[in-house]
Each structure stands twice: as C-alpha cells, then as structure tokens.
Amino acid sequence: MSNKIPQNRITWNSQIGFLLAAVGSAVGLGNIWRFSYMTFKFGGGAFLVPYFVALIVAGIPLVILEYGLGHRELGASPLSFSRVRPNWEWAGWWMPISAMFGIMLYYSVVIGYCLIYLFLSINLTWGSDTQTFFFDSLLHISDSPLNLGGIQLSVASATLFVWTICWIICYKEVNRGIERACKIFIPLLFILTLILVGWGITLPGAFHGIKAYLIPDWGKLRDFQVWTAAFGQIFFTLSLGFGIMITYASYLPRRTNIYSNALLTSWIDCLFSFIAGFAVFSVIGFMAFEKGLPITEVIKGGPQLAFVVYPEAINNLPFLRSIFGICFFSVLFLAGISSGISLIEAFSCALRDKFGWDRKKVVSVICLLGFLGSLIFTTRGGLHIIDIVDHFITHYALILGGIIECYIVGWLLKAKLLRKHVNNAMGSSKLKVKPWWDVCIRYITPAALIIILLQSLIQELKTPYEGYPLEAIILFGVDWLIIVLIVSVVFTFYPWKSELLHRKHLPEEDHLLV
Ligand code: PHE
C-alpha cells in the first residue's frame, strides 16, 4: 500500500485490516443487548423504520464525515479540528475524553461481568435464581447510586484482566496490535454468533420469541421517544461522535476508498445487530415457552438481559448448556474488547499527536488511570452509576459531538471540500459521494440531532431519569459533563508545535483542494 504519509505515520497493513478494526469498534455490547431489546420495546419490526431513517440521515453521512476528516487531516480529533479552526480544538478533546472516561470506564467493568459469566458457564454456577445471584451474590448491589459500599473484589479482578488485555493490544502500533487482534476477534465473533442463531432458532418456542422481536406495531411510530431512541442507538452502535472513526481513518493510506468502507462498516454493523436479535429472542421465546409465560413477563433490558434472563434460559436448555453459555459470553467478551480498544486508541492518539509522547508510555499510563477510574463502577453502587453515566453519554455527549462535527465540517471547512477530498482519494472508482451529502451534513443531520437533543432535555426536566435522586444525577451525569469540558479546555491551552498545524505538512493531493 502507498505510504506517502508525513512524520512516518503508521498505516494499516491492509484495507481489510482497517475494515475489521472499524467493524470491531462498531460491533459491541450495544449490538447484542441494546438493539434487540429496543426493537422489541419500540414497535418490533416497525422500529426498523426510524432505525434505518437514522442510519441514512445521520449514521452513514457521519461515518463518511469522520473517515474523510481523519484521512484528510491525518490526526485524531483535536489535531483534525485544529487544522480546520484552531479555536475548535477543545471540541476535539471533549470527544475522546468523554469516550475514554465516560464509556470505557464502565464498559470495561461490563466486559468484566462477561468474563466472570464465561467462567461460570462451565458449571452453570449461577444456580437457579439468576436474579438473586447477579444482584446479591455477585454485585452485592446497594439501594442507591449514592451508597457506594466497598469494591467487589471479583468484579475488580475481572476488570483488571480486561484492562490488561486492552493494554497488551494497544501497546503495539495499530497495524500490529489492533489490526491483528481484530483479524482474529471479528471472524470468530461472527462464527460464534451464527452458531448461536442456528442453535437458538431450532429450540421449541423460538418462533414466538422471534415474532415478539419483529411483529410491527406501527402505532408506536407516533411516539417521538421511539425516534430519539433510534438516533441514539445509531450513534452508539456506529461509535460516532467520539472521534474514534476519525482516528482510525487517519491511519489509512492516501489512496483509499473511503465511501465504500463507510457503507460497508455501517451495513455490516446494522446487519450484525439484526441477526444477533434472532439469537437473543429465539432463546427468550424458548424460555417463555418452557415456563408457560408470555414473552413480556420474561424479558428484561440492558445488562439484566445478559446476566439474568440469559443464564436462566441456559439453565433450561435440553443439552450442551455449558457450551451454549461459553459461546454467548465469548461473543459478548470479543465484541466488548474490540470496541474497548478503539476507545483507548482514540484518546492515546490524541495525546501522541499533541505532545509527541511515546505510544508505549501513553497507553500504559491511560490504561492504569482507566483501571483506577473503573473501580468506582465495581463498588456496590456501581451498576446504578453505570446506568446514569450511560444515559448521559448516549443522550447528550454523543449527540452533541455529532452536531459539533457537522458544524465544523459543514460550515467551517465546507462540506464540499471534504467531499472532493473523499472522491479524490478514491481515484478512478465509479462510486462517488454526491452533493446530497453536503446537504445532509450542513442541514439535515444537524437539524435532526438538535431536535433529538432538545427532546431529551425536555424529557429530563420533566422527570429525572429512572427516578434516581436528583443529587445522584447531578453528581454523576451533569458534573461529569462539566469536568470533561474543563479538562478539554485545559489541554487546548498547551501550544501545538507550529509545523503540525501547518497544512504544508499534508500530502500533495490535499494542497490541490485547499
Ligand atoms: N459501538 C459500540 C457498541 O455498540 C459501543 C461504542 C460506543 C464503542 C462508542 C466505542 C465508542 O457497543
């Protein structure tokens, strides 16, 4: 692959390596328990309408934007934004810092739960009352997020293990660490998922589960909340608004087909969610059938789906229960790790761009700090805090990131310029990004995101999320958003080495466009 990149910036070894890494970031825990439960709750097959509208209106245009920007500016989000407009650098920091200290701190703890359950599957040690086991025996959960209680050693040890694996992968350059890991993880993840689907749909009662998952309830589409949820899910699932795809694309060689990579990443991710839903709902249908209960009585959302409902269903399987459990929790584990490493890479690349520090040192320090930060989520109040932080990230931080990106590229850089760059980079390929993309990035995508953001805010002011005490919401949600903003501004004050910001630094074909 061509390597006309300044400062000897490392590139992916192959296009497929990049694609697998990007799909690895996109396909995560969210695809497995978030998507299928949302579909069920928000109108079954009818939910696919807002979901695909969100994919086309916001998802795909923003993946093209993030890939194009990272590829053009050759840096993580702070450097990329600074090259467009130096006074927007703070927003470039806000995104990977929220990703690292918002998502990754709790994401690593949840991957830790998956690891614990992977081992518990061997002897089905969770017993017959899976709810009591998860909440009381494993987490010793407290009654409120404000009541932290002590750190739970088993959860903290599993979390340490997760951070160690991420550290080992991110310690090496992307083409030897992340790329190699994803070349193994992603095919394995897809094969295991297909095994689960094949197995699940042959179980008695599976059909009822799938019907509950997909039978459309068109009336739900009149509820605005369903549309908000669809946009939030598209953002979360495509890892948008955090600068991750900007960072990954900055390691692409100069000649590259950004458009087809963007389409492939988006569709593979959505298709994976859709297919994984069959694995989840066939097993839930089976469990409802065994117990003689309606699906609505047995289903639960989020972590409870994986750690309460699923173990119970596994208990009821006719044979090879442990193998089924091992397959399911390995899928979650692999999906989680391949997303986790992208969160670490986005922040580590941002720091290396700005301060010129050595990758090994940066990754070691942030993994250590990350692990220490995760400990709060391993306390007895941890699961409540996960719930609050997750809510604030998916409803605000990420959508805000998307709006800012649209403004910076659509209005400050000018969408047309980036589109030309993307089309130039594709060389003679017939597939070209058309002017509709400019219209999306300048008007349609930001307008949709602003409406969704306002709607969430109005909802929040009416009823505090999930009835948590207001102090807890302010402490873990709002305060956290403000602290990230302050840290971002502090990083911005440190000056860049001037030649880094200078566009002379960039490869030839870019000069033609400036
Ligand atoms: N896309 C991942 C998922 O669906 C989560 C994620 C979000 C990962 C943001 C990285 C950044 O679970």
Boltz pocket constraint, residues with backbone or C-beta under 6 A from the ligand:
constraints:
  - pocket:
      binder: B
      contacts: [[A, 25], [A, 26], [A, 27], [A, 28], [A, 29], [A, 30], [A, 31], [A, 99], [A, 103], [A, 235], [A, 236], [A, 237], [A, 238], [A, 239], [A, 240], [A, 242], [A, 244], [A, 339], [A, 340], [A, 342], [A, 343]]
      max_distance: 6.0
